[in-house]
Amino acid sequence: QRIQETLFHEKQTIIENCLFGVDINPNSVKICRLRLWIELLKNAYYKPETNYTELETLPNIDINIKCGNSLISRYPLDADIKKA
């Protein structure tokens, strides 16, 4: 159980914080999102605090994987870029 939880949270962290993508084909975006969800489901686990009746919530990855044209910028190239 602990190994499964650790794997789930590590994969969740990578998917939420390290993976970002844009594709012009909407079907490719859907397939990508689905594959990421399936990868997380492989290590999904029941939460002990719910007496093992509810699965750990899967993250919303819609903000990381978008449909669009990555070669066309929607921001002007001469715009000021704020430093992080």
C-alpha positions, 0 to 999 in steps of 0.5 A, a space after each residue: 500500500 505505501 509503495 503504491 501511494 508513493 508511486 501515485 504521488 510521484 507520478 502525480 507530481 511529475 504530471 502536474 508540475 513537469 509535463 506540459 504540451 500543446 498540439 494542434 490536433 484535438 484528438 492527440 490532446 485527448 489521447 495524451 490526457 487519457 494516457 496520463 490518467 491511465 498511468 495514474 490509475 495504475 497506482 491509484 489507491 483507496 484512502 485509509 481515512 475513508 475506511 478504504 471506500 474512496 479512491 485517491 482523487 485524480 488531478 485535473 491535467 487539462 491545464 497542462 495539455 492544451 489544444 492549439 498551435 504552438 508555432 503561433 504566439 498570441 503575445 507580441 514578440 516585443 512585449 515586456 516579459 516579467 521576470 519570475 
